[in-house]
Amino acid sequence: MSLLSGGVAVVTGAGSGLGREYAIALAARGVRVVVNDVSVSVVGEQTTDQSADDVVADITARGGVAVANHASVADWEGAESIIRDAIRHFGGLDIVINNAGINRPSSLVELSEQDVDAQLSVHLKGTLAVSHFAAAYWNDVGFQPNRAIVNTTSAVGLHPTAGGGVYGAAKSAIAALTVSHAQELAKLGVRVNAIAPCARTRMVIASPNVLALMPEAEGFDRHDPSHVTPLVLYLASEVCRFTGRVFAIEGPDVAIYRPFGVEQHWSTQEFWTPESLAQALSAVAEQSTTEAFFPGGVVQHRTPPSRTLRALDH
Ligand SMILES: NC(=O)c1ccc[n+]([C@@H]2O[C@H](COP(=O)([O-])OP(=O)(O)OC[C@H]3O[C@@H](n4cnc5c(N)ncnc54)[C@H](O)[C@@H]3O)[C@@H](O)[C@H]2O)c1
Protein backbone atom coordinates (compact mmCIF):
# COMPACT_ATOMS: atom_id res chain seq x y z
CA MET A 1 0.00 0.00 0.00
CA SER A 2 1.44 3.34 -1.01
CA LEU A 3 -0.08 6.41 0.61
CA LEU A 4 -0.52 9.87 -0.90
CA SER A 5 -0.18 10.18 -4.60
CA GLY A 6 -0.94 13.62 -5.94
CA GLY A 7 -2.84 16.46 -4.40
CA VAL A 8 -1.76 19.87 -3.17
CA ALA A 9 -0.20 20.67 0.21
CA VAL A 10 0.86 23.76 2.10
CA VAL A 11 3.69 23.32 4.61
CA THR A 12 4.39 26.34 6.81
CA GLY A 13 7.87 26.91 8.20
CA ALA A 14 9.18 24.48 5.58
CA GLY A 15 12.52 26.22 5.04
CA SER A 16 14.31 24.21 7.72
CA GLY A 17 14.01 21.44 10.26
CA LEU A 18 10.88 19.32 10.34
CA GLY A 19 8.92 21.35 7.80
CA ARG A 20 11.67 20.91 5.22
CA GLU A 21 11.53 17.14 5.76
CA TYR A 22 7.74 17.10 5.32
CA ALA A 23 7.81 19.22 2.15
CA ILE A 24 10.47 17.08 0.48
CA ALA A 25 8.74 13.83 1.46
CA LEU A 26 5.33 15.04 0.24
CA ALA A 27 6.79 16.15 -3.09
CA ALA A 28 8.56 12.79 -3.47
CA ARG A 29 5.08 11.20 -3.39
CA GLY A 30 3.74 13.42 -6.14
CA VAL A 31 2.11 16.04 -3.93
CA ARG A 32 2.55 19.61 -5.24
CA VAL A 33 3.77 21.73 -2.36
CA VAL A 34 3.66 25.38 -1.32
CA VAL A 35 6.88 25.72 0.69
CA ASN A 36 6.23 28.56 3.09
CA ASP A 37 8.92 30.16 5.23
CA VAL A 38 9.52 33.74 6.29
CA SER A 39 13.16 32.89 7.17
CA VAL A 40 13.65 33.87 10.76
CA SER A 41 16.02 32.72 13.47
CA VAL A 42 14.88 30.33 16.20
CA VAL A 43 13.78 33.31 18.33
CA GLY A 44 11.97 34.93 15.40
CA GLU A 45 14.48 37.53 14.17
CA GLN A 46 14.52 38.14 10.42
CA THR A 47 17.44 36.52 8.55
CA THR A 48 18.65 36.91 4.99
CA ASP A 49 18.25 33.19 4.25
CA GLN A 50 16.33 32.16 1.18
CA SER A 51 15.29 28.97 2.91
CA ALA A 52 11.96 28.44 1.12
CA ASP A 53 13.66 28.97 -2.27
CA ASP A 54 16.41 26.52 -1.35
CA VAL A 55 13.86 23.83 -0.44
CA VAL A 56 11.94 24.43 -3.67
CA ALA A 57 15.20 24.09 -5.63
CA ASP A 58 15.92 20.86 -3.78
CA ILE A 59 12.45 19.47 -4.54
CA THR A 60 12.66 20.52 -8.19
CA ALA A 61 16.09 18.90 -8.57
CA ARG A 62 14.55 15.64 -7.34
CA GLY A 63 11.76 15.86 -9.94
CA GLY A 64 9.05 17.23 -7.63
CA VAL A 65 6.81 20.26 -8.00
CA ALA A 66 6.83 23.11 -5.47
CA VAL A 67 6.59 26.90 -5.16
CA ALA A 68 8.00 29.14 -2.46
CA ASN A 69 5.96 31.52 -0.33
CA HIS A 70 7.82 33.93 1.95
CA ALA A 71 4.94 35.28 4.05
CA SER A 72 4.72 35.18 7.81
CA VAL A 73 1.93 32.95 9.10
CA ALA A 74 1.51 35.52 11.87
CA ASP A 75 0.39 38.11 9.33
CA TRP A 76 -3.30 37.77 8.36
CA GLU A 77 -2.74 38.77 4.73
CA GLY A 78 0.42 36.69 4.65
CA ALA A 79 -1.54 33.63 5.74
CA GLU A 80 -4.11 34.34 3.04
CA SER A 81 -1.32 34.52 0.43
CA ILE A 82 -0.10 31.04 1.40
CA ILE A 83 -3.50 29.48 0.66
CA ARG A 84 -3.96 31.67 -2.42
CA ASP A 85 -0.63 30.45 -3.81
CA ALA A 86 -1.79 26.84 -3.56
CA ILE A 87 -4.95 27.65 -5.52
CA ARG A 88 -3.23 29.96 -8.03
CA HIS A 89 -0.32 27.66 -8.84
CA PHE A 90 -1.87 24.23 -8.36
CA GLY A 91 -5.63 24.75 -8.69
CA GLY A 92 -6.69 23.51 -5.26
CA LEU A 93 -5.75 22.51 -1.75
CA ASP A 94 -5.91 19.15 0.05
CA ILE A 95 -3.41 19.25 2.91
CA VAL A 96 -2.27 21.95 5.35
CA ILE A 97 0.69 21.27 7.64
CA ASN A 98 0.82 24.03 10.28
CA ASN A 99 4.44 23.69 11.35
CA ALA A 100 6.02 27.19 11.52
CA GLY A 101 7.41 27.96 14.95
CA ILE A 102 9.80 29.96 17.08
CA ASN A 103 10.89 29.55 20.69
CA ARG A 104 11.91 32.29 23.13
CA PRO A 105 12.33 30.53 26.46
CA SER A 106 11.84 32.81 29.43
CA SER A 107 10.90 32.51 33.07
CA LEU A 108 7.74 34.28 34.17
CA VAL A 109 9.88 36.75 36.10
CA GLU A 110 11.99 37.68 33.06
CA LEU A 111 9.18 37.60 30.50
CA SER A 112 8.89 40.55 28.10
CA GLU A 113 5.87 41.75 26.15
CA GLN A 114 7.78 41.00 22.94
CA ASP A 115 8.24 37.36 24.04
CA VAL A 116 4.50 37.02 24.59
CA ASP A 117 3.44 38.70 21.35
CA ALA A 118 5.99 36.97 19.13
CA GLN A 119 5.24 33.46 20.29
CA LEU A 120 1.46 33.80 20.44
CA SER A 121 1.52 35.39 16.97
CA VAL A 122 3.48 32.66 15.24
CA HIS A 123 2.01 29.62 16.95
CA LEU A 124 -1.54 30.51 17.90
CA LYS A 125 -2.50 33.27 15.48
CA GLY A 126 -0.45 31.65 12.70
CA THR A 127 -2.19 28.28 13.06
CA LEU A 128 -5.57 30.00 13.24
CA ALA A 129 -4.92 32.28 10.27
CA VAL A 130 -3.68 29.61 7.86
CA SER A 131 -6.44 27.19 8.93
CA HIS A 132 -9.03 29.97 8.57
CA PHE A 133 -8.12 30.75 4.96
CA ALA A 134 -7.94 27.04 4.10
CA ALA A 135 -11.34 26.42 5.69
CA ALA A 136 -12.85 29.44 3.90
CA TYR A 137 -11.61 28.08 0.56
CA TRP A 138 -12.90 24.58 1.28
CA ASN A 139 -16.23 26.04 2.35
CA ASP A 140 -16.47 27.94 -0.95
CA VAL A 141 -15.79 24.89 -3.14
CA GLY A 142 -17.85 22.48 -1.01
CA PHE A 143 -17.39 19.05 0.55
CA GLN A 144 -14.69 16.74 -0.71
CA PRO A 145 -13.35 13.75 1.27
CA ASN A 146 -9.75 13.25 2.35
CA ARG A 147 -8.70 16.76 3.18
CA ALA A 148 -6.35 17.11 6.14
CA ILE A 149 -4.85 19.64 8.51
CA VAL A 150 -1.89 18.56 10.64
CA ASN A 151 -1.09 20.98 13.46
CA THR A 152 2.07 21.09 15.56
CA THR A 153 1.82 21.08 19.31
CA SER A 154 4.59 20.14 21.74
CA ALA A 155 5.27 18.02 24.79
CA VAL A 156 5.98 21.34 26.51
CA GLY A 157 2.33 22.25 26.03
CA LEU A 158 0.91 18.80 26.82
CA HIS A 159 2.99 18.11 29.96
CA PRO A 160 3.32 21.63 31.34
CA THR A 161 6.29 22.10 33.64
CA ALA A 162 8.10 25.08 35.11
CA GLY A 163 9.60 27.19 32.34
CA GLY A 164 7.18 25.99 29.66
CA GLY A 165 6.08 29.58 29.41
CA VAL A 166 4.31 31.23 26.50
CA TYR A 167 5.59 28.64 24.02
CA GLY A 168 3.98 25.84 26.02
CA ALA A 169 0.75 27.75 26.48
CA ALA A 170 0.50 28.46 22.76
CA LYS A 171 1.15 24.77 22.01
CA SER A 172 -1.59 23.77 24.50
CA ALA A 173 -3.93 26.10 22.68
CA ILE A 174 -3.05 24.41 19.38
CA ALA A 175 -4.09 21.06 20.86
CA ALA A 176 -7.42 22.61 21.86
CA LEU A 177 -7.88 24.15 18.40
CA THR A 178 -7.22 20.75 16.87
CA VAL A 179 -10.19 19.20 18.71
CA SER A 180 -12.43 22.16 17.96
CA HIS A 181 -11.51 22.46 14.27
CA ALA A 182 -11.89 18.71 13.76
CA GLN A 183 -15.53 19.01 14.79
CA GLU A 184 -16.14 22.17 12.78
CA LEU A 185 -14.54 20.99 9.54
CA ALA A 186 -15.79 17.38 9.40
CA LYS A 187 -18.68 18.53 7.22
CA LEU A 188 -16.17 19.73 4.61
CA GLY A 189 -14.29 16.40 4.58
CA VAL A 190 -11.36 17.77 6.57
CA ARG A 191 -9.63 15.74 9.27
CA VAL A 192 -7.66 17.79 11.81
CA ASN A 193 -4.99 16.18 13.99
CA ALA A 194 -1.89 17.42 15.80
CA ILE A 195 1.56 16.03 16.47
CA ALA A 196 4.02 16.66 19.27
CA PRO A 197 7.37 15.91 17.62
CA CYS A 198 10.71 15.37 19.29
CA ALA A 199 13.70 15.79 16.99
CA ARG A 200 17.13 17.39 16.88
CA THR A 201 16.51 20.47 14.73
CA ARG A 202 18.09 23.92 14.97
CA MET A 203 15.39 24.83 17.52
CA VAL A 204 16.71 22.07 19.79
CA ILE A 205 20.35 22.84 18.99
CA ALA A 206 19.70 26.40 20.26
CA SER A 207 18.78 25.01 23.71
CA PRO A 208 21.84 23.26 25.20
CA ASN A 209 19.79 21.59 27.97
CA VAL A 210 17.39 20.04 25.47
CA LEU A 211 20.16 19.17 23.03
CA ALA A 212 21.93 17.25 25.80
CA LEU A 213 18.90 14.91 25.86
CA MET A 214 19.11 14.28 22.12
CA PRO A 215 22.75 13.41 21.34
CA GLU A 216 23.62 12.23 17.85
CA ALA A 217 23.79 8.46 17.72
CA GLU A 218 25.60 6.03 15.47
CA GLY A 219 23.30 3.83 13.42
CA PHE A 220 19.64 4.40 14.32
CA ASP A 221 19.55 8.02 15.47
CA ARG A 222 16.37 8.33 17.57
CA HIS A 223 16.21 12.11 17.21
CA ASP A 224 16.95 12.52 13.52
CA PRO A 225 14.19 14.81 12.16
CA SER A 226 13.45 12.40 9.31
CA HIS A 227 11.74 9.98 11.74
CA VAL A 228 8.83 12.38 12.33
CA THR A 229 7.84 12.56 8.66
CA PRO A 230 6.05 9.18 8.35
CA LEU A 231 3.49 10.17 10.99
CA VAL A 232 2.76 13.47 9.23
CA LEU A 233 2.38 11.72 5.88
CA TYR A 234 0.08 9.11 7.40
CA LEU A 235 -2.11 11.79 9.05
CA ALA A 236 -2.28 13.67 5.75
CA SER A 237 -3.15 10.56 3.75
CA GLU A 238 -6.42 9.14 2.51
CA VAL A 239 -6.16 6.03 4.73
CA CYS A 240 -6.07 7.98 8.00
CA ARG A 241 -9.44 7.97 9.77
CA PHE A 242 -8.43 9.83 12.93
CA THR A 243 -9.64 13.34 13.54
CA GLY A 244 -9.35 15.63 16.55
CA ARG A 245 -6.52 13.56 18.01
CA VAL A 246 -3.09 14.49 19.31
CA PHE A 247 -0.14 12.23 18.59
CA ALA A 248 3.41 12.22 19.94
CA ILE A 249 6.41 10.88 18.08
CA GLU A 250 10.02 10.44 19.14
CA GLY A 251 12.05 8.26 16.82
CA PRO A 252 10.50 4.78 16.81
CA ASP A 253 7.91 5.64 19.52
CA VAL A 254 4.44 6.89 18.62
CA ALA A 255 1.63 7.65 21.07
CA ILE A 256 -1.96 8.88 20.93
CA TYR A 257 -3.07 11.18 23.71
CA ARG A 258 -6.28 10.62 25.62
CA PRO A 259 -8.88 13.21 24.73
CA PHE A 260 -9.37 15.89 27.36
CA GLY A 261 -11.25 14.17 30.19
CA VAL A 262 -12.49 14.40 33.75
CA GLU A 263 -10.49 12.56 36.40
CA GLN A 264 -12.98 12.49 39.26
CA HIS A 265 -16.54 13.69 39.68
CA TRP A 266 -18.64 14.71 42.70
CA SER A 267 -22.35 15.41 42.70
CA THR A 268 -24.69 16.70 45.37
CA GLN A 269 -28.44 17.21 45.68
CA GLU A 270 -27.86 20.66 47.19
CA PHE A 271 -25.68 23.54 46.06
CA TRP A 272 -22.11 23.34 47.25
CA THR A 273 -20.84 25.49 50.06
CA PRO A 274 -17.13 26.17 50.48
CA GLU A 275 -17.26 23.96 53.58
CA SER A 276 -19.01 21.02 51.88
CA LEU A 277 -16.58 21.26 48.96
CA ALA A 278 -13.65 21.29 51.38
CA GLN A 279 -15.10 18.20 53.02
CA ALA A 280 -15.65 16.34 49.74
CA LEU A 281 -12.32 17.24 48.21
CA SER A 282 -10.35 16.47 51.36
CA ALA A 283 -10.75 12.83 50.43
CA VAL A 284 -8.66 13.28 47.27
CA ALA A 285 -5.44 11.43 47.77
CA GLU A 286 -2.16 13.03 46.91
CA GLN A 287 -1.40 11.80 43.44
CA SER A 288 1.82 11.42 41.60
CA THR A 289 1.77 12.06 37.88
CA THR A 290 5.28 10.72 37.51
CA GLU A 291 5.24 8.20 34.74
CA ALA A 292 7.63 7.46 31.97
CA PHE A 293 6.39 8.77 28.65
CA PHE A 294 8.45 6.89 26.11
CA PRO A 295 10.84 4.68 28.11
CA GLY A 296 14.27 6.11 27.43
CA GLY A 297 12.71 9.11 25.72
CA VAL A 298 13.21 12.80 26.30
CA VAL A 299 9.78 13.58 27.75
CA GLN A 300 9.12 12.40 31.27
CA HIS A 301 6.15 13.41 33.37
CA ARG A 302 7.19 15.11 36.56
CA THR A 303 5.15 15.58 39.72
CA PRO A 304 3.70 19.06 39.68
CA PRO A 305 2.96 20.12 43.27
CA SER A 306 -0.14 21.94 42.08
CA ARG A 307 -1.84 18.57 41.58
CA THR A 308 -2.08 18.05 45.33
CA LEU A 309 -4.30 19.82 47.82
CA ARG A 310 -1.53 19.45 50.34
CA ALA A 311 0.64 21.81 48.30
CA LEU A 312 -1.92 24.56 48.79
CA ASP A 313 -1.29 24.42 52.53
CA HIS A 314 2.26 25.74 52.16
N1 LIG B 1 12.23 19.91 17.21
C1 LIG B 1 11.48 19.51 18.23
O1 LIG B 1 11.86 18.62 19.03
C2 LIG B 1 10.11 20.10 18.42
C3 LIG B 1 9.40 19.71 19.56
C4 LIG B 1 8.12 20.19 19.74
C5 LIG B 1 7.56 21.04 18.79
N2 LIG B 1 8.29 21.43 17.71
C6 LIG B 1 7.64 22.31 16.74
O2 LIG B 1 7.90 21.81 15.44
C7 LIG B 1 7.81 22.90 14.50
C8 LIG B 1 9.03 22.88 13.61
O3 LIG B 1 10.16 23.25 14.40
P1 LIG B 1 11.63 22.77 14.08
O4 LIG B 1 12.07 22.01 15.25
O5 LIG B 1 11.69 22.15 12.73
O6 LIG B 1 12.39 24.17 14.12
P2 LIG B 1 13.07 25.06 12.98
O7 LIG B 1 13.49 26.31 13.64
O8 LIG B 1 14.10 24.28 12.24
O9 LIG B 1 11.88 25.34 11.95
C9 LIG B 1 10.90 26.31 12.15
C10 LIG B 1 10.69 27.04 10.85
O10 LIG B 1 9.56 27.92 10.99
C11 LIG B 1 9.88 29.13 10.30
N3 LIG B 1 9.06 30.22 10.83
C12 LIG B 1 9.14 30.79 12.05
N4 LIG B 1 8.24 31.77 12.16
C13 LIG B 1 7.55 31.80 10.98
C14 LIG B 1 6.48 32.59 10.51
N5 LIG B 1 5.95 33.57 11.25
N6 LIG B 1 6.00 32.33 9.27
C15 LIG B 1 6.55 31.37 8.50
N7 LIG B 1 7.58 30.60 8.90
C16 LIG B 1 8.07 30.81 10.13
C17 LIG B 1 11.36 29.35 10.57
O11 LIG B 1 11.95 30.24 9.65
C18 LIG B 1 11.89 27.92 10.46
O12 LIG B 1 12.29 27.62 9.13
C19 LIG B 1 7.65 24.15 15.35
O13 LIG B 1 6.27 24.50 15.44
C20 LIG B 1 8.14 23.73 16.71
O14 LIG B 1 7.60 24.53 17.74
C21 LIG B 1 9.55 20.97 17.51
The ligand as an SDF file (V2000), in Angstrom:
LIG
                    3D

 44 48  0  0  0  0  0  0  0  0999 V2000
   12.2250   19.9140   17.2080 N   0  0  0  0  0  0  0  0  0  0  0  0
   11.4770   19.5090   18.2300 C   0  0  0  0  0  0  0  0  0  0  0  0
   11.8600   18.6220   19.0310 O   0  0  0  0  0  0  0  0  0  0  0  0
   10.1140   20.1050   18.4190 C   0  0  0  0  0  0  0  0  0  0  0  0
    9.4000   19.7130   19.5640 C   0  0  0  0  0  0  0  0  0  0  0  0
    8.1160   20.1920   19.7410 C   0  0  0  0  0  0  0  0  0  0  0  0
    7.5560   21.0400   18.7900 C   0  0  0  0  0  0  0  0  0  0  0  0
    8.2950   21.4250   17.7080 N   0  0  0  0  0  0  0  0  0  0  0  0
    7.6410   22.3080   16.7380 C   0  0  0  0  0  0  0  0  0  0  0  0
    7.8960   21.8140   15.4440 O   0  0  0  0  0  0  0  0  0  0  0  0
    7.8070   22.8960   14.5020 C   0  0  0  0  0  0  0  0  0  0  0  0
    9.0310   22.8830   13.6120 C   0  0  0  0  0  0  0  0  0  0  0  0
   10.1600   23.2530   14.3990 O   0  0  0  0  0  0  0  0  0  0  0  0
   11.6290   22.7690   14.0790 P   0  0  0  0  0  0  0  0  0  0  0  0
   12.0700   22.0110   15.2530 O   0  0  0  0  0  0  0  0  0  0  0  0
   11.6920   22.1470   12.7330 O   0  0  0  0  0  0  0  0  0  0  0  0
   12.3950   24.1750   14.1240 O   0  0  0  0  0  0  0  0  0  0  0  0
   13.0710   25.0570   12.9800 P   0  0  0  0  0  0  0  0  0  0  0  0
   13.4890   26.3050   13.6440 O   0  0  0  0  0  0  0  0  0  0  0  0
   14.0980   24.2770   12.2400 O   0  0  0  0  0  0  0  0  0  0  0  0
   11.8820   25.3390   11.9540 O   0  0  0  0  0  0  0  0  0  0  0  0
   10.8990   26.3080   12.1520 C   0  0  0  0  0  0  0  0  0  0  0  0
   10.6940   27.0440   10.8470 C   0  0  0  0  0  0  0  0  0  0  0  0
    9.5560   27.9240   10.9910 O   0  0  0  0  0  0  0  0  0  0  0  0
    9.8820   29.1310   10.3030 C   0  0  0  0  0  0  0  0  0  0  0  0
    9.0570   30.2230   10.8250 N   0  0  0  0  0  0  0  0  0  0  0  0
    9.1380   30.7890   12.0520 C   0  0  0  0  0  0  0  0  0  0  0  0
    8.2410   31.7720   12.1590 N   0  0  0  0  0  0  0  0  0  0  0  0
    7.5480   31.7990   10.9850 C   0  0  0  0  0  0  0  0  0  0  0  0
    6.4840   32.5890   10.5090 C   0  0  0  0  0  0  0  0  0  0  0  0
    5.9510   33.5740   11.2470 N   0  0  0  0  0  0  0  0  0  0  0  0
    6.0020   32.3320    9.2650 N   0  0  0  0  0  0  0  0  0  0  0  0
    6.5450   31.3650    8.5000 C   0  0  0  0  0  0  0  0  0  0  0  0
    7.5810   30.6010    8.9020 N   0  0  0  0  0  0  0  0  0  0  0  0
    8.0700   30.8090   10.1310 C   0  0  0  0  0  0  0  0  0  0  0  0
   11.3620   29.3470   10.5730 C   0  0  0  0  0  0  0  0  0  0  0  0
   11.9520   30.2440    9.6490 O   0  0  0  0  0  0  0  0  0  0  0  0
   11.8950   27.9220   10.4560 C   0  0  0  0  0  0  0  0  0  0  0  0
   12.2940   27.6230    9.1290 O   0  0  0  0  0  0  0  0  0  0  0  0
    7.6480   24.1520   15.3520 C   0  0  0  0  0  0  0  0  0  0  0  0
    6.2660   24.4990   15.4360 O   0  0  0  0  0  0  0  0  0  0  0  0
    8.1430   23.7320   16.7140 C   0  0  0  0  0  0  0  0  0  0  0  0
    7.6010   24.5340   17.7400 O   0  0  0  0  0  0  0  0  0  0  0  0
    9.5510   20.9750   17.5130 C   0  0  0  0  0  0  0  0  0  0  0  0
  1  2  1  0
  2  3  2  0
  2  4  1  0
  4  5  1  0
  4 44  2  0
  5  6  2  0
  6  7  1  0
  7  8  2  0
  8  9  1  0
  8 44  1  0
  9 10  1  0
  9 42  1  0
 10 11  1  0
 11 12  1  0
 11 40  1  0
 12 13  1  0
 13 14  1  0
 14 15  2  0
 14 16  1  0
 14 17  1  0
 17 18  1  0
 18 19  2  0
 18 20  1  0
 18 21  1  0
 21 22  1  0
 22 23  1  0
 23 24  1  0
 23 38  1  0
 24 25  1  0
 25 26  1  0
 25 36  1  0
 26 27  1  0
 26 35  1  0
 27 28  2  0
 28 29  1  0
 29 30  1  0
 29 35  2  0
 30 31  1  0
 30 32  2  0
 32 33  1  0
 33 34  2  0
 34 35  1  0
 36 37  1  0
 36 38  1  0
 38 39  1  0
 40 41  1  0
 40 42  1  0
 42 43  1  0
M  CHG  2   8   1  16  -1
M  END
$$$$
